[in-house]
């Protein structure tokens, strides 16, 4: 009977150790999937902005509005906190030029940041990371 009790305690101890690790792995998969989806939205928003930037008569305000609307449609929180940089006249081969749209977006992990702060309060791992995406397109003549 004593041997059965010690095995029961060992199973409880193993479960107490493995369940939080499995939960952390599952949450990590969710968080990195969310980060990848955010990066995809930023990439597509930069492409939309570059498409708008190459059209003659389009202002930087029009390009910025298109990028922010795409980010809002992609359900990015704090899409207004993104920094959008627009460069016109980038030289290409020959007489052609291009326009570039670059987006810097502060991405915040929802669950992993607080978990890291529980382990190490002075760590900078819990701070938002800056995701960057850019697109370059040839200007219309």
N, CA, C and O atoms as a MOPAC input file, in Angstrom:
PM7 MOZYME 1SCF
protein

 N      0.81100 1    -1.19600 1     0.00000 1
 C      0.00000 1     0.00000 1     0.00000 1
 C      0.85600 1     1.26200 1     0.00000 1
 O      0.50300 1     2.24700 1    -0.64800 1
 N      1.97800 1     1.24300 1     0.71900 1
 C      2.86200 1     2.41900 1     0.75000 1
 C      3.47300 1     2.68700 1    -0.61400 1
 O      3.69500 1     3.83800 1    -0.99000 1
 N      3.74600 1     1.61300 1    -1.35500 1
 C      4.33200 1     1.79500 1    -2.68800 1
 C      3.33600 1     2.48900 1    -3.62100 1
 O      3.73400 1     3.32200 1    -4.43500 1
 N      2.06600 1     2.16100 1    -3.51300 1
 C      1.03100 1     2.79700 1    -4.33700 1
 C      0.92500 1     4.28200 1    -4.02300 1
 O      0.75800 1     5.09300 1    -4.93500 1
 N      1.01800 1     4.64800 1    -2.76400 1
 C      0.94300 1     6.06000 1    -2.37400 1
 C      2.13000 1     6.84400 1    -2.92800 1
 O      1.95400 1     7.97300 1    -3.38700 1
 N      3.31300 1     6.28400 1    -2.89600 1
 C      4.47400 1     7.01200 1    -3.40800 1
 C      4.37000 1     7.18800 1    -4.92600 1
 O      4.81000 1     8.20500 1    -5.46200 1
 N      3.79200 1     6.20500 1    -5.61700 1
 C      3.60100 1     6.35300 1    -7.06900 1
 C      2.54500 1     7.41100 1    -7.36300 1
 O      2.65900 1     8.16100 1    -8.33300 1
 N      1.51600 1     7.46900 1    -6.51800 1
 C      0.47000 1     8.47100 1    -6.69300 1
 C      1.04000 1     9.87200 1    -6.49100 1
 O      0.69400 1    10.79800 1    -7.22500 1
 N      1.90900 1    10.02600 1    -5.50200 1
 C      2.55100 1    11.31400 1    -5.25500 1
 C      3.49400 1    11.69500 1    -6.38500 1
 O      3.60300 1    12.87000 1    -6.73500 1
 N      4.17100 1    10.71600 1    -6.95300 1
 C      5.08400 1    10.99000 1    -8.06500 1
 C      4.30400 1    11.45200 1    -9.29100 1
 O      4.73800 1    12.36000 1    -9.99900 1
 N      3.16700 1    10.83600 1    -9.54000 1
 C      2.33900 1    11.23600 1   -10.67900 1
 C      1.82100 1    12.66000 1   -10.48400 1
 O      1.77100 1    13.43900 1   -11.43600 1
 N      1.44200 1    12.99700 1    -9.26600 1
 C      0.97100 1    14.35000 1    -8.98100 1
 C      2.09700 1    15.37200 1    -9.15800 1
 O      1.87400 1    16.45800 1    -9.69300 1
 N      3.28700 1    15.02700 1    -8.71600 1
 C      4.43900 1    15.90400 1    -8.86500 1
 C      4.80100 1    16.08200 1   -10.34700 1
 O      5.10300 1    17.19400 1   -10.78200 1
 N      4.77200 1    15.00600 1   -11.10700 1
 C      5.06300 1    15.09300 1   -12.54200 1
 C      4.03900 1    15.97800 1   -13.24600 1
 O      4.40000 1    16.78200 1   -14.10500 1
 N      2.77400 1    15.83600 1   -12.88900 1
 C      1.72600 1    16.65900 1   -13.49100 1
 C      1.91400 1    18.12900 1   -13.11100 1
 O      1.72700 1    19.01800 1   -13.94200 1
 N      2.28200 1    18.38000 1   -11.86000 1
 C      2.48000 1    19.76400 1   -11.40900 1
 C      3.64800 1    20.42400 1   -12.13700 1
 O      3.65800 1    21.64400 1   -12.30300 1
 N      4.61300 1    19.65400 1   -12.56600 1
 C      5.74900 1    20.21700 1   -13.29400 1
 C      5.44400 1    20.35200 1   -14.78700 1
 O      5.79500 1    21.36300 1   -15.39400 1
 N      4.80200 1    19.35800 1   -15.38100 1
 C      4.62000 1    19.36400 1   -16.83600 1
 C      3.44900 1    20.22200 1   -17.31700 1
 O      3.53200 1    20.79200 1   -18.40500 1
 N      2.37800 1    20.33500 1   -16.55900 1
 C      1.21200 1    21.10400 1   -17.01700 1
 C      1.55400 1    22.58000 1   -17.25800 1
 O      1.16800 1    23.10500 1   -18.30200 1
 N      2.25600 1    23.27900 1   -16.35600 1
 C      2.61300 1    24.67400 1   -16.67500 1
 C      3.52700 1    24.79500 1   -17.89500 1
 O      3.41100 1    25.75300 1   -18.66000 1
 N      4.42500 1    23.84300 1   -18.08100 1
 C      5.31100 1    23.88200 1   -19.24600 1
 C      4.50800 1    23.69300 1   -20.52300 1
 O      4.73900 1    24.40000 1   -21.50300 1
 N      3.58000 1    22.76500 1   -20.53100 1
 C      2.73600 1    22.53100 1   -21.71000 1
 C      1.86300 1    23.75100 1   -21.98400 1
 O      1.69400 1    24.14000 1   -23.14000 1
 N      1.30900 1    24.35700 1   -20.94300 1
 C      0.50600 1    25.57100 1   -21.12700 1
 C      1.34800 1    26.71700 1   -21.68800 1
 O      0.88000 1    27.45700 1   -22.55400 1
 N      2.57700 1    26.87100 1   -21.20900 1
 C      3.45300 1    27.92100 1   -21.70700 1
 C      3.79800 1    27.69400 1   -23.18100 1
 O      3.87900 1    28.64800 1   -23.95500 1
 N      3.99800 1    26.44900 1   -23.56400 1
 C      4.27000 1    26.13800 1   -24.97000 1
 C      3.05000 1    26.45800 1   -25.82600 1
 O      3.18500 1    27.03500 1   -26.90500 1
 N      1.86500 1    26.08900 1   -25.35500 1
 C      0.63700 1    26.38100 1   -26.11600 1
 C      0.41600 1    27.88600 1   -26.25900 1
 O      0.06500 1    28.36000 1   -27.33900 1
 N      0.61600 1    28.62600 1   -25.19800 1
 C      0.46000 1    30.08100 1   -25.25300 1
 C      1.52100 1    30.68700 1   -26.16400 1
 O      1.23900 1    31.63500 1   -26.89700 1
 N      2.73900 1    30.14800 1   -26.12600 1
 C      3.80600 1    30.62300 1   -27.00200 1
 C      3.45500 1    30.42000 1   -28.47100 1
 O      3.72100 1    31.29100 1   -29.29900 1
 N      2.86200 1    29.28100 1   -28.79600 1
 C      2.42400 1    29.02500 1   -30.16800 1
 C      1.37000 1    30.04600 1   -30.57400 1
 O      1.41800 1    30.58500 1   -31.67900 1
 N      0.43100 1    30.31000 1   -29.69500 1
 C     -0.60600 1    31.30700 1   -29.97000 1
 C     -0.00400 1    32.69400 1   -30.17000 1
 O     -0.36400 1    33.39900 1   -31.11300 1
 N      0.90900 1    33.08500 1   -29.28700 1
 C      1.50500 1    34.41900 1   -29.34700 1
 C      2.34100 1    34.61500 1   -30.61200 1
 O      2.24800 1    35.66000 1   -31.25700 1
 N      3.14800 1    33.63300 1   -30.97000 1
 C      3.97000 1    33.78000 1   -32.16300 1
 C      3.12300 1    33.70700 1   -33.43800 1
 O      3.48300 1    34.30200 1   -34.45400 1
 N      2.02100 1    32.99400 1   -33.39200 1
 C      1.07300 1    33.01800 1   -34.50500 1
 C      0.45800 1    34.40400 1   -34.66700 1
 O      0.28000 1    34.88800 1   -35.78500 1
 N      0.13800 1    35.03000 1   -33.55200 1
 C     -0.39200 1    36.39800 1   -33.58100 1
 C      0.64500 1    37.37800 1   -34.11100 1
 O      0.31500 1    38.29700 1   -34.86100 1
 N      1.89900 1    37.18000 1   -33.72000 1
 C      2.97600 1    38.04900 1   -34.20300 1
 C      3.15800 1    37.87700 1   -35.71300 1
 O      3.35800 1    38.86200 1   -36.42400 1
 N      3.09200 1    36.66000 1   -36.20200 1
 C      3.22500 1    36.41600 1   -37.64300 1
 C      2.06300 1    37.04200 1   -38.41000 1
 O      2.26100 1    37.61500 1   -39.48200 1
 N      0.87000 1    36.93600 1   -37.87100 1
 C     -0.29700 1    37.53500 1   -38.52300 1
 C     -0.15600 1    39.05600 1   -38.56000 1
 O     -0.50700 1    39.68100 1   -39.56100 1
 N      0.34600 1    39.65300 1   -37.49500 1
 C      0.57100 1    41.09600 1   -37.46000 1
 C      1.60100 1    41.49800 1   -38.50600 1
 O      1.42000 1    42.49500 1   -39.20500 1
 N      2.68000 1    40.72900 1   -38.61800 1
 C      3.70000 1    41.03000 1   -39.60600 1
 C      3.13200 1    40.94000 1   -41.02500 1
 O      3.49100 1    41.74100 1   -41.88800 1
 N      2.25100 1    39.97200 1   -41.27000 1
 C      1.61400 1    39.85400 1   -42.58700 1
 C      0.75100 1    41.08200 1   -42.88700 1
 O      0.77600 1    41.59700 1   -44.00500 1
 N     -0.00400 1    41.54700 1   -41.90700 1
 C     -0.82900 1    42.74400 1   -42.10300 1
 C      0.06300 1    43.94900 1   -42.39100 1
 O     -0.25900 1    44.75900 1   -43.26000 1
 N      1.18100 1    44.07800 1   -41.67200 1
 C      2.10000 1    45.19700 1   -41.91300 1
 C      2.71000 1    45.12900 1   -43.31100 1
 O      2.84800 1    46.15300 1   -43.97900 1
 N      3.07200 1    43.93800 1   -43.75000 1
 C      3.64200 1    43.77800 1   -45.08800 1
 C      2.63600 1    44.17500 1   -46.15000 1
 O      2.97600 1    44.89100 1   -47.09200 1
 N      1.41100 1    43.72300 1   -46.00900 1
 C      0.37600 1    44.07000 1   -46.98300 1
 C      0.02500 1    45.56400 1   -46.92600 1
 O     -0.25800 1    46.17100 1   -47.95800 1
 N      0.04400 1    46.14900 1   -45.74000 1
 C     -0.22800 1    47.58400 1   -45.61600 1
 C      0.87200 1    48.38900 1   -46.29900 1
 O      0.58600 1    49.39800 1   -46.94300 1
 N      2.13400 1    47.95500 1   -46.16600 1
 C      3.23400 1    48.64600 1   -46.84500 1
 C      3.07800 1    48.52900 1   -48.35700 1
 O      3.35200 1    49.48500 1   -49.08200 1
 N      2.64600 1    47.38100 1   -48.83400 1
 C      2.41100 1    47.21500 1   -50.27100 1
 C      1.29800 1    48.12800 1   -50.75800 1
 O      1.41600 1    48.75000 1   -51.81400 1
 N      0.22400 1    48.21100 1   -49.99300 1
 C     -0.87100 1    49.10300 1   -50.36500 1
 C     -0.40300 1    50.55700 1   -50.39600 1
 O     -0.77600 1    51.31700 1   -51.29000 1
 N      0.40900 1    50.93200 1   -49.42200 1
 C      0.94000 1    52.28000 1   -49.39400 1
 C      1.86000 1    52.55200 1   -50.57500 1
 O      1.82300 1    53.63400 1   -51.15900 1
 N      2.68900 1    51.56500 1   -50.92700 1
 C      3.58600 1    51.74100 1   -52.07500 1
 C      2.79000 1    51.84500 1   -53.36800 1
 O      3.15300 1    52.61700 1   -54.25600 1
 N      1.71400 1    51.08000 1   -53.48700 1
 C      0.85500 1    51.18200 1   -54.67200 1
 C      0.27500 1    52.59100 1   -54.79200 1
 O      0.19400 1    53.14900 1   -55.88600 1
 N     -0.12000 1    53.14700 1   -53.67200 1
 C     -0.68300 1    54.49900 1   -53.69500 1
 C      0.39800 1    55.54000 1   -53.95300 1
 O      0.14800 1    56.54600 1   -54.61700 1
 N      1.60200 1    55.30300 1   -53.43100 1
 C      2.67400 1    56.29200 1   -53.54400 1
 C      3.17700 1    56.45800 1   -54.97800 1
 O      3.67600 1    57.52600 1   -55.33100 1
 N      3.05500 1    55.42400 1   -55.80600 1
 C      3.60400 1    55.51500 1   -57.15800 1
 C      2.65500 1    56.20000 1   -58.13800 1
 O      3.05000 1    56.51000 1   -59.26200 1
 N      1.42600 1    56.43800 1   -57.73400 1
 C      0.45800 1    57.09000 1   -58.60800 1
 C      0.70300 1    58.59600 1   -58.57100 1
 O      0.80800 1    59.18600 1   -57.49600 1
 N      0.79300 1    59.20900 1   -59.73900 1
 C      1.02900 1    60.64700 1   -59.80700 1
 C     -0.15500 1    61.40000 1   -59.19700 1
 O     -1.31300 1    61.03500 1   -59.39800 1
 N      0.16100 1    62.44600 1   -58.45900 1
 C     -0.87600 1    63.26800 1   -57.84500 1
 C     -1.29400 1    62.80700 1   -56.46300 1
 O     -2.12600 1    63.45300 1   -55.82700 1
 N     -0.73500 1    61.70100 1   -55.98200 1
 C     -1.06900 1    61.21000 1   -54.64800 1
 C     -0.14900 1    61.87600 1   -53.63100 1
 O      1.06700 1    61.91300 1   -53.81500 1
 N     -0.72600 1    62.39400 1   -52.57500 1
 C      0.06900 1    63.04600 1   -51.52800 1
 C      0.50100 1    62.03200 1   -50.47300 1
 O     -0.02400 1    60.92000 1   -50.41200 1
 N      1.46100 1    62.42800 1   -49.64700 1
 C      1.89600 1    61.56000 1   -48.54600 1
 C      0.76600 1    61.31100 1   -47.55300 1
 O      0.69700 1    60.24500 1   -46.94000 1
 N     -0.11900 1    62.29200 1   -47.39400 1
 C     -1.26600 1    62.11800 1   -46.49700 1
 C     -2.20200 1    61.03300 1   -47.03500 1
 O     -2.76300 1    60.26000 1   -46.25800 1
 N     -2.37100 1    60.97000 1   -48.35800 1
 C     -3.20200 1    59.92300 1   -48.95800 1
 C     -2.59600 1    58.53800 1   -48.72700 1
 O     -3.30200 1    57.57600 1   -48.42300 1
 N     -1.27700 1    58.46200 1   -48.87800 1
 C     -0.57400 1    57.18900 1   -48.67500 1
 C     -0.69600 1    56.75200 1   -47.22000 1
 O     -0.99700 1    55.59300 1   -46.93400 1
 N     -0.46100 1    57.68500 1   -46.30900 1
 C     -0.55900 1    57.37000 1   -44.87900 1
 C     -1.96900 1    56.92500 1   -44.51300 1
 O     -2.14100 1    55.97800 1   -43.74600 1
 N     -2.97300 1    57.59900 1   -45.05100 1
 C     -4.35800 1    57.22700 1   -44.77600 1
 C     -4.65800 1    55.81900 1   -45.28100 1
 O     -5.33200 1    55.04600 1   -44.60100 1
 N     -4.16100 1    55.48400 1   -46.46900 1
 C     -4.39900 1    54.15000 1   -47.00500 1
 C     -3.73600 1    53.07600 1   -46.14200 1
 O     -4.32200 1    52.02400 1   -45.88700 1
 N     -2.51200 1    53.35200 1   -45.69900 1
 C     -1.80300 1    52.39200 1   -44.84100 1
 C     -2.54300 1    52.21000 1   -43.51800 1
 O     -2.75100 1    51.08200 1   -43.07200 1
 N     -2.93900 1    53.31000 1   -42.89300 1
 C     -3.63900 1    53.20800 1   -41.59900 1
 C     -4.99200 1    52.51900 1   -41.75000 1
 O     -5.39500 1    51.75400 1   -40.87400 1
 N     -5.69300 1    52.77900 1   -42.84200 1
 C     -6.97000 1    52.09100 1   -43.07400 1
 C     -6.77000 1    50.59400 1   -43.24200 1
 O     -7.58000 1    49.80300 1   -42.75800 1
 N     -5.68800 1    50.19200 1   -43.92700 1
 C     -5.42000 1    48.76200 1   -44.08800 1
 C     -5.08200 1    48.12600 1   -42.73700 1
 O     -5.53000 1    47.02200 1   -42.43000 1
 N     -4.29300 1    48.83300 1   -41.94300 1
 C     -3.94700 1    48.30700 1   -40.62800 1
 C     -5.18400 1    48.20600 1   -39.73300 1
 O     -5.32400 1    47.25200 1   -38.96700 1
 N     -6.07400 1    49.18700 1   -39.83200 1
 C     -7.30700 1    49.14100 1   -39.05700 1
 C     -8.18200 1    47.97100 1   -39.52900 1
 O     -8.77100 1    47.26300 1   -38.71200 1
 N     -8.26100 1    47.77700 1   -40.84100 1
 C     -9.02300 1    46.64900 1   -41.37800 1
 C     -8.42400 1    45.30800 1   -40.98400 1
 O     -9.13700 1    44.31000 1   -40.88100 1
 N     -7.11200 1    45.28500 1   -40.76300 1
 C     -6.44000 1    44.06900 1   -40.30700 1
 C     -6.54300 1    43.85500 1   -38.80900 1
 O     -5.94100 1    42.92800 1   -38.26800 1
 N     -7.30300 1    44.70900 1   -38.13500 1
 C     -7.58300 1    44.60600 1   -36.69300 1
 C     -6.32400 1    44.71400 1   -35.83900 1
 O     -6.19400 1    44.02300 1   -34.82900 1
 N     -5.39800 1    45.58200 1   -36.24500 1
 C     -4.22000 1    45.80100 1   -35.41400 1
 C     -4.54800 1    46.81700 1   -34.32900 1
 O     -5.01800 1    47.91400 1   -34.63300 1
 N     -4.30700 1    46.46900 1   -33.07000 1
 C     -4.53600 1    47.46000 1   -32.01600 1
 C     -3.47300 1    48.55000 1   -32.09500 1
 O     -2.34000 1    48.28500 1   -32.49600 1
 N     -3.82100 1    49.73500 1   -31.72600 1
 C     -2.89500 1    50.88100 1   -31.72200 1
 C     -2.26000 1    51.12300 1   -33.08500 1
 O     -1.07300 1    51.43600 1   -33.17900 1
 N     -3.05400 1    50.97600 1   -34.13700 1
 C     -2.50200 1    51.18700 1   -35.47600 1
 C     -2.07400 1    52.63600 1   -35.68100 1
 O     -1.25800 1    52.91300 1   -36.56000 1
 N     -2.60400 1    53.56000 1   -34.89300 1
 C     -2.19500 1    54.96500 1   -35.00400 1
 C     -0.81000 1    55.22500 1   -34.42400 1
 O     -0.21200 1    56.26700 1   -34.69200 1
 N     -0.29400 1    54.28300 1   -33.62700 1
 C      1.03600 1    54.47000 1   -33.04000 1
 C      2.14800 1    54.02300 1   -33.98500 1
 O      3.32600 1    54.15500 1   -33.65200 1
 N      1.79600 1    53.50200 1   -35.14700 1
 C      2.80700 1    53.08900 1   -36.12400 1
 C      3.44900 1    54.31000 1   -36.76800 1
 O      2.79300 1    55.32800 1   -36.99100 1
 N      4.73400 1    54.19600 1   -37.06100 1
 C      5.46400 1    55.24300 1   -37.76400 1
 C      5.54500 1    54.85800 1   -39.23400 1
 O      6.04100 1    53.78400 1   -39.57300 1
 N      5.05800 1    55.73500 1   -40.10600 1
 C      5.04100 1    55.46400 1   -41.53700 1
 C      5.97800 1    56.45000 1   -42.21900 1
 O      5.81200 1    57.66400 1   -42.09900 1
 N      6.96900 1    55.91800 1   -42.93900 1
 C      7.94600 1    56.73300 1   -43.65000 1
 C      7.76500 1    56.51100 1   -45.14700 1
 O      7.70800 1    55.37200 1   -45.61000 1
 N      7.67700 1    57.59700 1   -45.89300 1
 C      7.47400 1    57.51300 1   -47.33900 1
 C      8.65600 1    58.20900 1   -48.02100 1
 O      8.94400 1    59.37400 1   -47.74600 1
 N      9.33500 1    57.48200 1   -48.91100 1
 C     10.46600 1    58.02800 1   -49.66300 1
 C     10.14000 1    57.96800 1   -51.14400 1
 O      9.81500 1    56.90400 1   -51.67000 1
 N     10.22400 1    59.09600 1   -51.80900 1
 C      9.99500 1    59.16600 1   -53.25000 1
 C     11.32900 1    59.35500 1   -53.95700 1
 O     12.29400 1    59.83500 1   -53.36100 1
 N     11.37900 1    58.98100 1   -55.22000 1
 C     12.55200 1    59.26700 1   -56.04100 1
 C     13.75100 1    58.39500 1   -55.78000 1
 O     14.88100 1    58.83100 1   -56.00300 1
 N     13.55100 1    57.17500 1   -55.31400 1
 C     14.67300 1    56.26000 1   -55.12300 1
 C     15.16200 1    55.84500 1   -56.51700 1
 O     14.36700 1    55.34400 1   -57.31100 1
 N     16.44800 1    56.04300 1   -56.83400 1
 C     16.92000 1    55.75000 1   -58.19300 1
 C     16.94900 1    54.25200 1   -58.49200 1
 O     17.37300 1    53.44500 1   -57.66500 1
 N     16.49800 1    53.90800 1   -59.66800 1
 C     16.59100 1    52.55000 1   -60.18300 1
 C     17.50900 1    52.57500 1   -61.39700 1
 O     18.07300 1    53.62100 1   -61.71700 1
 N     17.66600 1    51.46800 1   -62.06300 1
 C     18.49200 1    51.45300 1   -63.27100 1
 C     17.81400 1    52.27100 1   -64.36000 1
 O     16.59900 1    52.19300 1   -64.54300 1
 N     18.60300 1    53.05200 1   -65.07600 1
 C     18.04400 1    53.89300 1   -66.12900 1
 C     17.38200 1    55.12200 1   -65.53800 1
 O     17.74500 1    55.57100 1   -64.45100 1
 N     16.40600 1    55.66600 1   -66.25900 1
 C     15.76100 1    56.89700 1   -65.78500 1
 C     14.64700 1    56.64600 1   -64.76300 1
 O     14.05100 1    57.59900 1   -64.26200 1
 N     14.36300 1    55.39500 1   -64.45200 1
 C     13.24600 1    55.07300 1   -63.55600 1
 C     13.57300 1    55.38600 1   -62.10100 1
 O     14.72300 1    55.30600 1   -61.67000 1
 N     12.53700 1    55.74000 1   -61.36600 1
 C     12.65000 1    55.94200 1   -59.92400 1
 C     11.57600 1    55.11000 1   -59.23600 1
 O     10.65700 1    54.59700 1   -59.87500 1
 N     11.71200 1    54.99000 1   -57.92600 1
 C     10.77000 1    54.18600 1   -57.15300 1
 C     10.34600 1    54.94500 1   -55.90600 1
 O     10.97300 1    55.92900 1   -55.51300 1
 N      9.28200 1    54.47300 1   -55.30000 1
 C      8.82100 1    54.99900 1   -54.01200 1
 C      8.83000 1    53.86600 1   -52.99200 1
 O      8.52000 1    52.71600 1   -53.30700 1
 N      9.19100 1    54.22000 1   -51.77300 1
 C      9.26400 1    53.23300 1   -50.69800 1
 C      8.36900 1    53.66400 1   -49.54500 1
 O      8.32600 1    54.83800 1   -49.17700 1
 N      7.66200 1    52.70400 1   -48.98800 1
 C      6.86100 1    52.93000 1   -47.77900 1
 C      7.38400 1    51.97600 1   -46.72000 1
 O      7.45100 1    50.76700 1   -46.94000 1
 N      7.75500 1    52.52900 1   -45.56700 1
 C      8.25100 1    51.72300 1   -44.45500 1
 C      7.36800 1    51.96200 1   -43.24000 1
 O      7.01900 1    53.09900 1   -42.92000 1
 N      7.01200 1    50.86800 1   -42.56600 1
 C      6.15700 1    50.93600 1   -41.37700 1
 C      6.92000 1    50.35800 1   -40.19400 1
 O      7.45800 1    49.25400 1   -40.27800 1
 N      6.96700 1    51.09300 1   -39.10200 1
 C      7.49200 1    50.60400 1   -37.82100 1
 C      6.32100 1    50.53700 1   -36.85300 1
 O      5.67200 1    51.54600 1   -36.57600 1
 N      6.05700 1    49.33800 1   -36.34100 1
 C      4.88200 1    49.11000 1   -35.49200 1
 C      5.31700 1    48.48400 1   -34.17600 1
 O      6.03300 1    47.48200 1   -34.18300 1
 N      4.89900 1    49.05600 1   -33.03100 1
 C      5.24200 1    48.45100 1   -31.74000 1
 C      4.30300 1    47.27800 1   -31.43300 1
 O      3.10300 1    47.46600 1   -31.23300 1
 N      4.86400 1    46.07600 1   -31.40100 1
 C      4.07100 1    44.87000 1   -31.14500 1
 C      4.25500 1    44.43900 1   -29.70800 1
 O      5.37900 1    44.36800 1   -29.21200 1
 N      3.15800 1    44.15400 1   -29.04400 1
 C      3.17900 1    43.75300 1   -27.63900 1
 C      2.64500 1    42.33400 1   -27.50900 1
 O      1.52900 1    42.04600 1   -27.94000 1
 N      3.44500 1    41.44000 1   -26.91200 1
 C      2.95000 1    40.10400 1   -26.59600 1
 C      1.97600 1    40.22400 1   -25.42500 1
 O      2.25000 1    40.93400 1   -24.45700 1
 N      0.85400 1    39.53800 1   -25.51200 1
 C     -0.18600 1    39.67500 1   -24.49800 1
 C      0.12800 1    38.86000 1   -23.24500 1
 O      0.00900 1    39.37200 1   -22.13200 1
 N      0.52100 1    37.61300 1   -23.41000 1
 C      0.71500 1    36.73400 1   -22.25800 1
 C      2.19100 1    36.55900 1   -21.92100 1
 O      2.54800 1    36.51900 1   -20.74300 1
 N      3.05300 1    36.45400 1   -22.92300 1
 C      4.45500 1    36.16200 1   -22.65200 1
 C      5.16900 1    37.29600 1   -21.92000 1
 O      6.02700 1    37.03300 1   -21.07800 1
 N      4.83500 1    38.54100 1   -22.22100 1
 C      5.49100 1    39.65700 1   -21.52700 1
 C      5.23200 1    39.63700 1   -20.02000 1
 O      6.18500 1    39.76200 1   -19.25000 1
 N      3.98400 1    39.48400 1   -19.56500 1
 C      3.77200 1    39.41400 1   -18.10900 1
 C      4.43600 1    38.20200 1   -17.46900 1
 O      4.88000 1    38.28300 1   -16.32400 1
 N      4.51300 1    37.08300 1   -18.17900 1
 C      5.17100 1    35.89400 1   -17.62400 1
 C      6.66100 1    36.16800 1   -17.44600 1
 O      7.24000 1    35.79600 1   -16.42600 1
 N      7.28200 1    36.81100 1   -18.42300 1
 C      8.70400 1    37.13600 1   -18.31100 1
 C      8.92800 1    38.12200 1   -17.17800 1
 O      9.91900 1    38.01700 1   -16.45600 1
 N      8.02000 1    39.08200 1   -17.01200 1
 C      8.16300 1    40.05200 1   -15.91800 1
 C      8.02500 1    39.38500 1   -14.54200 1
 O      8.61200 1    39.85500 1   -13.56700 1
 N      7.25800 1    38.30100 1   -14.45700 1
 C      7.17300 1    37.57300 1   -13.19500 1
 C      8.50700 1    36.92000 1   -12.85000 1
 O      8.89000 1    36.84100 1   -11.68300 1
 N      9.20700 1    36.45500 1   -13.88300 1
 C     10.47500 1    35.77000 1   -13.65400 1
 C     11.58700 1    36.77200 1   -13.37000 1
 O     12.37100 1    36.58800 1   -12.43900 1
 N     11.65500 1    37.83000 1   -14.17100 1
 C     12.71300 1    38.83100 1   -14.02300 1
 C     12.12700 1    40.22300 1   -14.23100 1
 O     11.83500 1    40.61800 1   -15.36000 1
 N     11.95900 1    40.95200 1   -13.15600 1
 C     11.33400 1    42.28000 1   -13.23200 1
 C     12.20700 1    43.30100 1   -13.97100 1
 O     11.67400 1    44.22900 1   -14.58000 1
 N     13.51300 1    43.15000 1   -13.93100 1
 C     14.39400 1    44.12500 1   -14.57300 1
 C     14.67600 1    43.78400 1   -16.03800 1
 O     15.42900 1    44.49800 1   -16.69900 1
 N     14.09600 1    42.72800 1   -16.54300 1
 C     14.34500 1    42.32200 1   -17.92400 1
 C     13.65800 1    43.26200 1   -18.90700 1
 O     12.55500 1    43.74400 1   -18.64900 1
 N     14.31400 1    43.51700 1   -20.03000 1
 C     13.70800 1    44.31800 1   -21.09100 1
 C     12.94800 1    43.45800 1   -22.08200 1
 O     12.42800 1    43.96900 1   -23.07400 1
 N     12.87700 1    42.16500 1   -21.83000 1
 C     12.17600 1    41.24100 1   -22.71800 1
 C     10.68600 1    41.57000 1   -22.74800 1
 O     10.03500 1    41.35100 1   -23.76900 1
 N     10.14100 1    42.08200 1   -21.67100 1
 C      8.72300 1    42.38800 1   -21.61000 1
 C      8.31100 1    43.64100 1   -22.37700 1
 O      7.11800 1    43.92000 1   -22.49600 1
 N      9.26400 1    44.39500 1   -22.89500 1
 C      8.94400 1    45.63500 1   -23.62600 1
 C      8.42500 1    45.29400 1   -25.02300 1
 O      8.73000 1    44.22900 1   -25.55900 1
 N      7.65100 1    46.18800 1   -25.60300 1
 C      7.18100 1    45.92500 1   -26.96700 1
 C      8.34800 1    45.82900 1   -27.94500 1
 O      9.36800 1    46.49900 1   -27.78500 1
 N      8.17700 1    44.98900 1   -28.95200 1
 C      9.18900 1    44.89800 1   -29.99500 1
 C      8.71000 1    45.71800 1   -31.19400 1
 O      7.50800 1    45.87300 1   -31.41000 1
 N      9.64300 1    46.22900 1   -31.95200 1
 C      9.29400 1    47.02400 1   -33.12400 1
 C      9.35000 1    46.14200 1   -34.35200 1
 O     10.41000 1    45.64000 1   -34.72500 1
 N      8.19600 1    45.95800 1   -34.97700 1
 C      8.12900 1    45.21800 1   -36.23600 1
 C      8.26900 1    46.22500 1   -37.36400 1
 O      7.65600 1    47.29200 1   -37.33600 1
 N      9.08400 1    45.87800 1   -38.36300 1
 C      9.31600 1    46.76000 1   -39.49400 1
 C      8.98700 1    46.03200 1   -40.78200 1
 O      9.35100 1    44.87200 1   -40.97200 1
 N      8.30200 1    46.72700 1   -41.65200 1
 C      8.00600 1    46.18000 1   -42.97800 1
 C      8.09200 1    47.31700 1   -43.98000 1
 O      7.71700 1    48.45200 1   -43.68300 1
 N      8.59200 1    47.00300 1   -45.17800 1
 C      8.68000 1    48.03800 1   -46.19400 1
 C      8.38400 1    47.43800 1   -47.56400 1
 O      8.51700 1    46.23400 1   -47.78300 1
 N      7.98000 1    48.31400 1   -48.47400 1
 C      7.70500 1    47.91600 1   -49.85400 1
 C      8.20800 1    49.01000 1   -50.77800 1
 O      8.07900 1    50.19900 1   -50.48700 1
 N      8.78600 1    48.58700 1   -51.90100 1
 C      9.29700 1    49.51700 1   -52.90200 1
 C      8.62700 1    49.18300 1   -54.23100 1
 O      8.56200 1    48.01800 1   -54.62300 1
 N      8.12500 1    50.21800 1   -54.92800 1
 C      7.51600 1    50.03200 1   -56.24100 1
 C      7.99700 1    51.12500 1   -57.17400 1
 O      8.26000 1    52.25400 1   -56.75800 1
 N      8.10600 1    50.76500 1   -58.45300 1
 C      8.54300 1    51.70100 1   -59.48500 1
 C      7.47200 1    52.74600 1   -59.72500 1
 O      6.28800 1    52.42500 1   -59.82300 1
 N      7.89500 1    54.00300 1   -59.81800 1
 C      6.97200 1    55.09900 1   -60.06200 1
 C      6.44300 1    55.04600 1   -61.49600 1
 O      7.13300 1    54.62300 1   -62.42300 1
 N      5.20400 1    55.48800 1   -61.63900 1
 C      4.62000 1    55.58100 1   -62.97800 1
 C      5.23600 1    56.78500 1   -63.69800 1
 O      5.53000 1    57.80700 1   -63.07900 1
 N      5.42200 1    56.64900 1   -64.99000 1
 C      6.02300 1    57.74800 1   -65.76200 1
 C      4.98600 1    58.75600 1   -66.15800 1
 O      5.30700 1    59.74800 1   -66.81100 1

